[in-house]
Amino acid sequence: MPHPAPTEQPSIPGTTIFDGRMAMKGYPLNKMCFSFNEKANRDAFLHDEDAYLEKYGLTEEHKEAVRSRNVLRMIAAGGNIYYLAKLAGIFGLTVQDVGAQQTGMSVEEFKAKLVDAGRN
């Protein structure tokens, strides 16, 4: 018996759902981030960020999200966190930095929350 096609994604307040639509929207951004598996590509990005963004055909929304170093904006632009982690590493952002951005906390508040959660 076939499953009915979903008509609409459920809404999760404060969460961007990464579905097929977002995958298409973020494809150039995610493809660029995947390229950072190679050191030469990371070096090329650091040498001339604008040229590297152009090479992968990023939209203005993608470019502004990358330039702002704001992971939430990158996610809203269709970025997948697993690929964005490669870009965050180039910027020197840690997992705690990204978590703090996602929760709207300072890094110190986010780290304290993690420690507290580990006690419970």
Sequence and secondary structure as in RCSB ss.txt:
>XXXX:A:sequence
MPHPAPTEQPSIPGTTIFDGRMAMKGYPLNKMCFSFNEKANRDAFLHDEDAYLEKYGLTEEHKEAVRSRNVLRMI
AAGGNIYYLAKLAGIFGLTVQDVGAQQTGMSVEEFKAKLVDAGRN
>XXXX:A:secstr
       S    TT     HHHHHHHHHHHHHHHHTTSHHHHHHHHH HHHHHHHTT  HHHHHHHHHT HHHHH
HTT  HHHHHHHHHHTT  HHHHHHHHHT  HHHHHHHHHHHHH 
